[in-house]
Amino acid sequence: MPPLQALDWSEAAAAGASEAGGKGWNLGRLARFGFPVPQGFVLPASVYTAFMGTGALRRLAADLAGTSASDAAADDVSARLSRLRAAIGAAPLPPGAETAARAALARLALDRVPLAVRSSATAEDGGSTSFAGVHLSVLDVTGPDAVLRAVRDVWGSLWTPQALTYRRRFLIPDADAACAVVVCRMVRPVAAGVAFTCDPRTGRRDVVAISAAPGLGDAVVSGAVNPEEITVSLSHLGLALESRTGPAVLDDPTALAVARLALRVQSVLGDSQDPQDVEWAWDGSRVWLLQARPVTRVPRRDFPGAERFPLVWSSTNIKDAVPFVMTPMSWSCILAALRFLMWSYPAAIGYPVPRGMEVARRFHGRGYFDATNLQWLFYDCFGSDPAELMRGMGGHHGLLPVPPGSPFRGWKGLARLWRLAKGGWALVRVPSWVPAEIDAMFARVRELEAVDVSDLTDAGLLDLLVRISLAQAAFGGPFMMASSLLGWQGELEKQLENLAPGRGRGLAAALVAGTGAVVSAQHGTRLFDVADAARADPAALAWFQATPFEAGSWRTLAADAPFRRAFDAFLAEFGHRAVYEAEIATPRWSEDPSWLLEQVRAILEGHGRRPDGAARERREAAEREIRSLTWLRRPGLGWLVRRARQGAALRERAKSALVAQVGPLRRALLEAGSRLAASGAIAAREDVFFLSWGDVEARLRGEWDGTGARALVSDRREQVAAWERESAPDVIVAGAPAAPPPPPAKPVDGMLRGMGVSSGRATGPARLIRHPAEGHRLKQGDVLVAPSTDPGWTPLFLRASAVVMEVGGMLSHGAIVAREYALPAVVNIPGLLGALRDGQNVTVDGNAGTVVLTDPPG
């Protein structure tokens, strides 16, 4: 790039922070994406570098290189700084730079209007250093000559005692603080101020903190006025005004509009998770963005007691359902749901949950949970050892070193015991009320699906999206309570281990096999009914046997024939599901059943078996053994068995109901995408999944016309593609050097060790399947080796002799279905797919949690 030129906003966005500085780069990106940024340009940092490279200025600056932070305010240093600032003010701009600046002012018709001239140093407005209030902004500058004087004044502000002290304190070399300059049209605001997409004092992530004052916002930034302080709270239901203090400046609608705009900035500049400090101005009809930068040093927010431990982020459990890079739309929706649903169960039984904790975040585009607070919660609330939580959820992070001994000692222990009793009673009551909530959720989904989205106004479409969000939020509590029922499986294991040491886990797994009540296993076995119907339908059988097989033409078969009736019934019950169904961009089976039809074809070719008989036999054998062990010894064991079975069934049915709302959500978002595409804002309706929830809301509210959406989609697609090329570690420790991805697991004595989650032993060739789309390679009797599994993988289980996964725990979907099908299963082996060769013979022992390599290495 030619060094001495003026950059328009699009050029500033492309140039990056090294040329446009933090402020100029962020404003350039926001303008590129259609945010309301005043007209302007950037004089790049290379102009400053060339300017300071002249003889006198270079010598004066070099003379200050050895100055420490403690010396910056000394009289002799202040005098030298003053001489340097005077020299900067008197020196001409480098050849070509003045011409470029004057040309930009004329080209943009800014040469006769009031302007703001502001610093944009390359080390400014970054993730770790902000230089807030350190460098100069010059307002109400009119005319080229005045602008050029203001540019030199801004450059001179890098050489004040406070600027030098700041650089020295953060070990920023002077040469690394080259200063670009932002020049933009002044906004004449009714009110202005700043908005933080967090509470910068407490670290709450569920609020937007707004400071507002009449007139220009520099009074707020400088602390010269007492502003109105407005807190807008976030919930899964939207935004609400939480509190106001100080003089009344903004009305409610404007305050909410400022909050929504700030959150959109966070979605663009901070991946929906990194808080932003936004300077804004309200001109009576529109909110303008004057600056945006990351909030630095946001206080960590923890459960009391957890703050003394390192903050560990783990892919535990979340990688089980979403092991890939999510689209921006899915991430914005999932993150919003997790923030307000994750702690709903402990809160429901009276455990104090600090508001606005950060539950999950992305690294390398993948999701991670806060393993530190998660482990502390289960210890402090329920008295659960971190090892128990890891066995339930999986993960490769270390165990939190909680205090030794019983957690039920002393007064605090009694409080824990009381909460544990309340929690247990709450779980006992769940089956009496959650089934009705599940039925109500499915009924709400049917109502939402019946809406003709194409007939809605923009306001009506937004209302529908809000109704879907309300339905999801209302179901969050019942879903989390149903999920908690999976804890009965662990209690069953403990009781059986006391009765039959070394066999408790195996017996517990066998006792819950073959119940026929686990809905995520049902849609696997029901495909056999579809295959039977196809065998009785000559036209359908011929269609399945045709080469090449055209799955997309299934609707050409007679609607009243046996196959179509059976398949239509299947889709009516399970069509809301999908492979990796948590990703909203993934078509539901009712939209594209091709993958299902491939599985039916495989069944017709002899691949797959009904698990019912074998699972029932294993369960009945375990029941006979238990009866012989427990006569008059464990009268409550039968109750516990029923609870474990009921827990798995109810949790999976609740998950099915939760996923069902994705269908109407997806339809509504695609309709919004169609409208954006029709206006030319995006190329295709599916591009909507590379926008965020806030983007779509802004478009439907009329707060954004879609300008810049193509650029936003393009940049986000490139980012997703870049993340997908990266390998991500399973554990990240905050503040520690970046961890490498897990290396391939190394067999010890010819054996890999993981976590046994379903009992039994099986030997067969390892078939490495990284995505269900590769499922055609899995043949009857193979051992399914996968990174993780969600309900979309279930039909593949019916061909496998055993299942092995890189992630997962006792409570993961794959474990539940493996137990229902009586398939041996071992999970939570990091680097698993790199440790085995495709086709290599292995023996899976679900009791011992081992995978034995029976082929010689090679």
C-alpha angles and dihedrals in degrees: 000000000000104000101219108059141098115255121218116215095271091049091048090053091052094044095059131210094303090069106019096036123229097291096043094046093049093047090047091053093046092049089048089055094050100258117150101265119158117250112272151111143233129244098213129237091247088070090056091047091052090045094051091045093073116109105257097039092045091053094047092049093045089053088064097048095099096048115121127216091254092053097048094093095047115121096244092048091047089052093051090047090050091052091050092050090050091051091050090051092052101042121097120241116258116276110280096015095088091047090050092050094048091047092051091051091051095043092052093040090241097125095096104032130083112270140188116229111197139174120254105179117185091239092044127102094013132140095268105024126038105171084211109187093355100102128052132264118191115202134197095025114165128188133020096271092052091047092053090049090050090050090058090046089054091049089049090056088070086069102057122113092252094050092048091047091051093051093047093047091055094039093242112158114229090240090058092058099067110160127231116188127226116213116187141155115275116248114218098216133194085208137356141176145121134299125201118199089218136027100271091200101051102020095238108163096193098073143064110219111208128190114192135179134170115267125000120014096225088084090062094044092049094044092238094133138041101246132200108261113212126184116200113191125213124218135162085264096058135261129332135176107253104177145348131199133173129024118346109255110146128042118227098262092050093047090052091047090053090049093049092049092049091051090051088053088053091052091052102038099026107035089247089291112065111081118238133209106220126190111205142175129204115209095186096269107035139034112229127201115227100169142354130189138154118276104245125219098006107191114253113245117210144158107274106271096026095079092082092064127078114264107250123191115202134184087220114146095345090073088052091065102025111024094160139064108287123220114255091252093054093045093050091050097042093046091050091050095046093050092061104028104042097079098032095108098053089042089052091059094047104266109147108244116190110236120246100020116164105245103175141002141176129254119179085358093297127113125251134183126221096254094183097061092035092057093042092051094054091047097044098039102034105016089241119158113238089238089062091052092049091050089053099044103021124216138148100244122115122263117265109249096235118180113287124249131029116339090211098075123116128000093311089052091053089052089052091048091051092050090047090053091048090048092050092049090048090054091048089055097046096088089056096061112012096072089061089050090052091051090048091051092053089048091052090049091053090052091049093047090053092063114105098227093189090063095055127100117234089261090049092050091051089049089053091051089050091049090052090050090049090051091051092047092049090053095046095088096048090046093052091046091050090048090053089061088075086077089078088072090062092048089051090052091052094051093047092046088058090052098041111019112215093014103066097100094046093049092046091053092048093050093060095045124114099008092139089218100099104100095200088058093044094065088059096051093041089064086070088060088052090050091050089052090051091052089055091050112072094195092050092046091052090048092053091048095050120114119250095031111224105198093178094066097064093114090066087074117095111278094218096048120108096256096049092047091051094044094045088052090050092052092046089059103033106017092107090070129085144174105283087001096184088077106087091203090064112098114241119242089252088061098043117009094171094116092051091051090052088056092050088050090052090052090051088052090056101263114131137030136222107254096200100096098044093043092049092049091051092048093049092048090053091048091053091050092049092050090055091049101043107043104142089341105086109020091167096053094090089055090051092050090052090049092051091051092045091047094055092046095046095045093051092046090050089050089051090052092048091051091047091073090061088073097064090036090055092047092051093047092049089052089053087049091051090054092049090049092048090055091049093245092122132017100235136008092247088064086078088083088067089059123074131243089257092054092054092044091052091050094049092045090053092242091119128031095204096260109155094018093120091053091047092050091046094050093046093049089053091049093050091049091050092050091049089057090055127084113225128209119237094229131040123183114207112243094012126109113277110277119230120241112273112277118233111286113257118224114234113210087350093305138109117208125212138135121303109222102164124034130237138066130258136170126206146118114302110241111198107213115177096178133013088246085074090054093110087076092062111094132189110290097016120133108244109227111187141161089235138321136229127183091283089069094057098100089058090058088066091066097042127092090204141354129231124181138183093226138022143087141218091289099047122112094249092053093049093050093043090055092047090051093041091237119154107245136184122183143174101055108146115220090012098148091053093051098058134058119226107259095017112142114245138172116222117205110191092184096055096032093234139131111205117202103223095179119076113259118265 
